[in-house]
Amino acid sequence: MKFDIKEEFYIDDQPIRLISGAVHYYRLAPSEWQMTLQNLVALGANCVETYVPWNLHEPKKGAFCFTGIADITSFLTMAQDLGLYIILRPSPYICAEWDFGGLPAWLLADDSMRIRSQHAGYLKAIEAYYAVLLPKLVPYQLTKGGKLLMVQVENEYGSFGTDQQYLSWLAGVLATYFDVPLFTSDGGVEKLLEGGTSSDNQILATVNFGSDASGQFAALRAYQHRRGIDRPLMCMEFWDGWFSNWGKPIIRRDATETAAEVRKTLKQGSINLYMFRGGTNFGFYNGCSDAGDINDPQITSYDYDALLTEWGTPTEKYDAIQKVIQEEVSSADTKAPILPNIVAFDTQPVHDAVSLFSVIDEMCVPVRNDYSLPMEKLGQQFGYLLYRTVLKKTASHSTLKIVEGGDRIQWYLDHERVATQYQEQIGESVSLHLSKPYSQLDLLVENMGRNNYGPKLIAPTQRKGIRGGVLDDNQYLSDWQHYSLELSPEQLQKIDFGKETLSGTPCFYRIWIHLDKPENTFLDCRTLGKGVVFVNGHHIGRYWQGPVRHLYAPAYFWQQGDNEVIVFETEGIQVTELTFSQTPIIE
């Protein structure tokens, strides 16, 4: 088979309109890939699109992961076995409301690092990553008997830079592996298209939008005319919903209005529905939005108000868009979708509890340094970092403040919490009453997520922890111990639940749940404060304030028989039981 891009898309010399849906394999339990892709086929789609996050597949420099939710080849095999064509976006930067836009945070250990540029260290890291990743993807090309049609060079680069040499270099590296067409995607504005597209006219330019198809495609057509080319029109990201942030209302988009805009797009070109199913930001992978002077972390749920819910149920939007596809594409083969099954487990009591301060020395070996170090200098990418030092009493009170820290910091003096600072509060003075000759100061810092889009991609705040130091009046405190808490399965196994629980401190809670068979469920987080949850060692996400007060726990993470659930609650709230729900909990 062959895929050609002329004035239209052609497969084996037959014109084809691509109807694609975005499915991020890493935001779904692998056991749910099949049902999701089958529902994409049932919609009437003929293609699936996915980003490929670098920081998932190379979480530590030179250490690669392609298992579990990172098993991209199994996902692609499943897609092509169902007859779906594939669009891949393995560009180093993906945005996607994903931590650091998919870039690995270990890049930031280099003080000179400049991402999305010709920085030698950045390009060398890309080459090393691609040398491992891309050979796994090459066999899926249409030219090799697979279903892969196109590969993205960079993502919305026109909204960041204008470096054509960088884009050409990236395209050149990809072309050494792939012989299917390459493409870029940008906003439908002249400046963005000129900045983000390649000087090579063989690389297809596409646009991203959620409405005004005529205006967006007119900008793309004008771009083509300036270059003297005639290419098919494609919306590489049709935003059928939107993401959500902590403490803010869920953003919804009317199904009828969305379907009407999809119809306008299909009348003029091809479409990729972003998202078809959003899924969940498992682990610490949520991104962060630029909110002016502060940052606005995104929530664990990536429901996106998409055609399928976070947990896979077809929505009114699914039905409305399926109807449009039936009416606009006579060759589309639509079917009824498959529905997932969700249950509520019985309420479960907490069996064990222990304070972080009681077990931290067993969980990790501290790094000692005369001044405070950010996470990335310690080889840490995500999670929490505890800074510890000893204060000598020279007066009854000491006034301290943190210089350049982030994102959320809890202060403890001899295991008693004295303050919590978040974003703009960091840098405010904290008064400590020193009643003993020597007191232990602990600062628990949470990385809430790195910016995934915009100018702040290269801001100092992308480096997490305490970057400057801690001032006592006008003196920087020294002699710090750094405890890195990424809460890996290995760290969790080191928790000794036989040790002391200290009231009002961050604590680990363990719950044993016996199941006759694994099922999908929602964990009700309304009685919890702030923290993270693990099911059999799998990090299912953060919980905090609304709008979403559940954590989706797919059957994939459970097992028949006994299951271990660990809750890390940072707010000093005593957890006595866990409750579950058959329905989502959204405020």
N, C-alpha and C positions, 0 to 999 in steps of 0.2 A: 504494500500500500504506500501511497505517497500523499503528502499534504503540501499544497501550494497556496501561497498568498499572492493573489493578483488584485483585480478590482473587487473580487470576492474571495472567500475561503473556498478551496476545492480539496476534496479527497477523492483520489483516483479520477480526476477530471470532472467530478460532479460537484456542483456548488452546494455548500452547506452553511446553514446559519447555526452558530454555536449557542446553545442554551445551557449555561453552566451554573453550578452552585458551589459556593465556598464551603468546604468542610475541613476544619483543622483537626487532623488525626490526633494531635497532641492535646486537644481540649476535650476529647472523648475517651471513655474507656474502650480499649480494643474490642471488647465483646459487643460494643454498640456500633462498630463501624459498618457491619453488614446491613443491619436494619436501616441505618441512616442512608447508606448508599442506595439501598433498594427503594427507599422513599423518594430519593432524588430521581431515580429512573421512573417511578410511578408518577412523579410530577409532570413528566414529559421532557425532562432534560436529557441531553446527550453527552454531557461533559461534567467533570468535577475539577475544581481548582483548589490548591492548597499552598500556603506558605510553608517554608522549611526554616525553623528557628535554629540559628547557629548555637545559641547558648544552651539549648536542650541537648544537641548532639555532641557538643564539645564543652561540657560544663567546667572542666579543668583543662588547662593548656596541655594538649597532647593526649588527653584521655577522652575517649569517644563512647557514646551510648546510642545503641540502635535496638533496644529491647523495650518491652512494655509499651507505654504510650509513645515512645520514640521509634517504634518498629515501622518505619516508613515503607519499607519494601513490602511488608505484608499488606499494608493499606493499599498501596498501588496495585498489587496483584489482585486484591479483592475488587478494586474498581474496574480494572480492565476485564476481569472474569465476568463482570456484570454488563460488559459492553460499553462502558463509559470511556469517552476520550478524556485525556488528562492535560491540564495546564499546571505547570510547576513554577513556583516562585522561590528559588533557593538563593536569592540575592542576599548578601551579607546582612543588610538592613531590611527589615520587613514591616516596621511599625506595628500594626495588628493589635494595638493595646496590650503589648507584651513587653515584659521588662527590658529596658534599654533597646527597644525595637528589635529584639532578637540578637543583638550583639552581645558577646560574652564579656562579663564584667572584668575578667582577668586582663583584658586589654588595658584597663585603667591603672594597672600596677606600674605601667610606664608613664612617668610624669610628662613626657613629651608627646604622648599619643594624640593623634588627630584622626578621628574616625571619618569615613566617607571621603577620603582624600588620597593623595599619592604618598602619604607618610610611609616610609620604607617598612617599618615594623607592622603597620596595618596590612599592607599588601602581602608581606611575607606570611602573616597569620592566615590570610584568606587562601593563599596558595596551599598551605599545609592542610587546612580544613577541606578544601575542595579535592585535594588528592585522596582523601579518605571517603568523602561523601559522594562525589559525582560518579565514580565508577560503579557505585551501587544503583544509580539512576539511569545510566546509559542504556542498559538492556530494555528499558521500558519505552524507548523511542519507537515511533511508528515505523521508522526506517529499519528497525531491528526486530520487527514483528510484534511490537507492543502497541500502546494506545497514546503515548505521550506526543502531543502536538507542538507545544511551544514552551520555552523556558525564559523566565524574566531575568534581565540584566541587573537593574537596580529598581528601587521602589520609590516612586514619587520624589525622585531626586531634584526635580525642578522646584520643589518646595523647600529645598535645603541649599543647593549649590548650582554651579554652572560649569564645573570642571569637565570639559569634553574629553580631555586626555585620560582622566580617571575612568570615565564611562567606556572609552575605547579599550582601555587596559582590561577592565572587567569582561567586556564582550569577547576580547581576544582569548582570555583564559577559558571562558565557557565554550568558545568555538573549538578549542582543542579536545573537548570531550563530546560535544553534541553536534549533530548535523541537522537537527530539526531547527526551525526558525527561532530567533530570539526576539524579545519584545521589551518595551518599557511601558510604564503607566504613570500618568500625571493628571493634574487638574486641567479642565478644559479652558485654560487661559493662555494667551499667546506667550507671555513671559515664562510661565511654568513649563509649557511644552518645549519652548526653545532651550530652556535650561536643563530639562530632564531627559531629553531624547538624544539619541546618538547621531553623530554626523553621518553614520553609515545608513543609507536609505534602505538597505536590506533588513534593518531591524525595525520591526513594526511598532509604531507609536499607537497607544491606546489611551483612553481617558477614564477617569473615575468621577462618578457623580451619583446623586440620588433623585434628581429632578431636572427639568428643563433639557430634555434630550436634544431638542432641536438646536438650542443655543450651544450646548456642549459639543455636539457633533459638527456644528457649523465651524466652531473654532478648530476642531481637528481637521476638517476638510480644508479650511484656509491654510493650516500648517502644511498639509500635503501639497496644496497648489503652490505654495512658496517654494517647495522643493521639487516641483514638477513631477509628482508621483500620484498614482491613483490606487488607494488601498481600501480594504473593507473597514467599516466603522465598527468599533467594539467598545462597549463600556466594561472595563475590566473589573470594576467594583461598582455595582449598583447598590447603594446603601439603603437596604430595605428596613433598617432599624438603626439603633445606636447603642453605644455602651453606657454604663452607669458608674457613678462615683459614690464613695461612702457619704452618708448623711444627706444625700440629695434624692429627689424623686426619680423613679424609673422613667426613662424617656420612651414614649410609645409613638408608634406611627400607625395611622388609620389604614386598615386593610384595603378598603375600597380605593382610597387615594393612592396607595402604593401600587396597586394593580393597574390603575389608570396610567401611572407613569411608566410601569413596565411595558404596557401596551405601546406607548409612544416610542419607547426605546426599541422594541422588537420590530416596529414598522420601518425602522431605519437601519438597524444593524444587529449585531450579536450582543449577548449579555452574559455577565457573570453575577449572579445574585449573592451579594455580600451582606449578611451571611445566609446560607441555607439552614445550617444549624450552628449556633454559636458555641454552646458547650460551657465548660468550666475552666477557670484558671487554677488548675491544681497546683499545689506547692506554693512557692513564693513568686510565681511567674507573672502576676498581674503587672500591668504597666501603670503609668502615672501621667496625668494631663498637666499641661502648663496653665496655671491659674494666676498669671501675673506675678505678683511678688511671692506667691506661695505655689506649692504643687498640690495636685488633687489626685490622690491614688484611686485607681479603679478597683471595683469590688471583685470578689471571687467569682460570682456568677457572670458568665459572658453570654447570657441569654440573647441579648442584642435585639429582642423583639423580632426574632427571625421567623422563618416559615415553620421551623420546628423549634420547640421550646428547648431550654437548657437540657432537659431530661428526655427530649425526643418526641414529644407529642405534637402532631400536626395542628396548626392554628387556623384561625379564620383567614389569615393571610395566605396560607398554603392553598386553601380552596379557591380563593379569589385569583391568585396568580396561575394556578392550574387551569382555571377556566379561560383566562386570557391566552395561555399557550395553546389550548384546544382550538380557540377561535382564530389565532394568528398564524399558527404553524400546522398546516393540514397533515403533515407527515408525523407529527408528535403522537406517541403512543402513551396514553395516560391510563393510570389504574388507581384503585383505592389504596391509600397508604396503610402501613402497619402501625399498630399502636403499642407502646411500651406498657409494661405492668409495674406499678409502684405499690409498695405496701408500707404499713407503719409497724415497726417492731414494738414489742412491749417496752414499757419504761424499765430502765436498768439502773440498779444502784451502783454507786462508786464503791469499788473494792479496796483501792489503795490510793494513798496520796503522799506526796513528799515535796518539800520546798526545793526550789532551784538552788538556793544557797547551801543546802545540805549535801547536794550531789554534784555540784559543778566541778569540783576537783577530780572526780572520777570520770566525768563526761568528757573533759578536754584538758589538755596540757596547756597552761597559760604561757603566753609569750611576754617576756619582760622587756621593757624599753624605757629609756629615760623620759621620753615624751610620748603622748598618745598618737597612735597610728590609725588610719582609716582601714576599713574592711579589706580593701583591695590589696593593701600592702602586706596583709596577713594571709593572702591567698584565699580569702573568703569572698563569696559572691552574694549570698543571701542570708536572711534570718536575723539573728540577734547577736550583738557583741557586748559583752560585759567588761567594763573598765573598772579596775580596782586599785586603790592606793590607800595609804594610811595618813591621816591628818594628825599633826602634833598640836596639842593645845598650847596656844600662846596668849589666848584671850578667851573669854566665855562664849563669844560668838565669832563666827567666821563668815564672810560674805564671798560667795563664789559665783562665777558665771562661765558658761561654755562659749568658746569662740569657734565659730564655723562648725556646727554639728548638725546631724540629721539622721533619721527623720523625726523620731519620737523617743524621748529620753525620760526614764524614771530614775529618780534620785533616792538612794537609801543610805542612811547613816546607822551603822551597827544593826543592819537588817530592818530598820524602821523607815518606812517611806516618808519622805519629807516634801517631795514635789514631783509633778509630771509636766514636762514641757513638750509642746508639739509645734513644729514649724516656726511661726513668727514669735512664739514665746521663748524659743531657744536663744540665749544671749541675755535674757533677763536675769537679774541677780537673785540668788537663793541664799537665805540666811540660815546658818546651821548653828545650833546650840551644842557646844562641846562640853560635856560634863566629865569626861575622862581624860587622862594624860594623852592617850592615843585612841583614835576612833577610826573605824574602817569605812571608807566611802566607796560605794558601788554605784556605777552608772550603767543601767541597762538600756542599750540603744537598739531600736528596731528599724531595720531597713523596710520602709513601706512600699518600695517600688521605684524604679528609675524611669525618668521621662522617656517616652517612646516616640515623640514627634516634636518637631519645631526647634527653635534656637537653643532650647535648654538641653538638647542632646549632647552638647559639648560644654555644659555649665559645670562649675566646680561641685555643685550639689549632686552630680551623678556619682561622686565618690561618697560612700556612706560611712557613718560613724562620726568620730570627732577628728576633724581635719586640722584644726588649729591648736586647741588645747583647753585647759581649765585654769582660769585665773582665780587666785586668792588675792583680792584687792588688785595689785598690779604685778603680782608674781605668778608665773606659770608653775603649776604643780608638776612634780616629776615622780619618777619611779612608779610606772604603771604596769600592772599585769592585765593582759588582754585574753579574754576567754571567748573563743569563736563558737557560736552556737548555730550552726546550719541545721541542726536537728536531723541529721542523717539517720538511717536505720541503725548504723553502728553506734552512734551516740545514744540513741534511745535504748538500746540494749544494755547500756552501762548504768542506767538509772536504778539505784537501789531503793526500792519502795519501803524498805524496812527502816529507813532513816527518818529524821524528825520533820514534821510539818510545822512551819513557822507561820503563825497567823499574820495575814495582811501582806504576805510576800508572794511573788510569782511561784506557782506550784504546778506540778505534774499530777494528773489524776488518771488512774487506770480503771477501766471497766471491762469485765469479761462478759461476752455475749455468746450464748450457744444458739446455733441456727441449724434447723433441719436441712435447709438449702439456702444458697445465696440469693438475695433479692435486692432490687432497687429500693431505696428509701431516702427520706429527708431527715436530717438531724435538726431538731428544733433548738435554735441558739438563743431564744429570747431570755432565758434565765442566766445566760453567760455574759461575761463582760467583754474581754478582748483576748484573742489568742489564736491558736491553730489546733487542728485535730488530725490524728493519724489513725488509720484503720489497718491493722496488721502490717504496720510499718509504712504504709502508703500515706503520703501527705495529701489530704483531700481539700485543704485550703484554709484561709483565714476567716474568722468571724469577728464582727464588731457591731457598730451601730447600723441602722437600716441603710438603704431601703429593703434589702433582702435579709431575712433573719433565719434562713436555713442554710445548711450545707448539703448539697446533693452527694449521696454516697452510693454509687452504682454497684450492682451485684458483683462486678469484676473484682472489687477490692475485698469482698467477703469470702468466706469459705464454709463448707459444711463442717459442723462441729463447733469448737471453741474459737472465738475471735477476740483479739486484744485491741481495745480502743484506748488511745492515750490523748488526753486533752492537756494542752499547756495554756493555763489561764494566767495572764500577767497582771490582772487588776486587783489581786488579793481577795477576790470573791470566792467563797467556799462552794465548791461544786459537790452536790450530794447524790445527784442522779442525772441520767440522760433520758430525754424523751424524743420520740420520733414522730413523723407525720407522713401520711399518705399523699398529702397535697403540699405544694410550695407555700412558704410563709413570706409574704411580701407586704410591706407597710405602705 
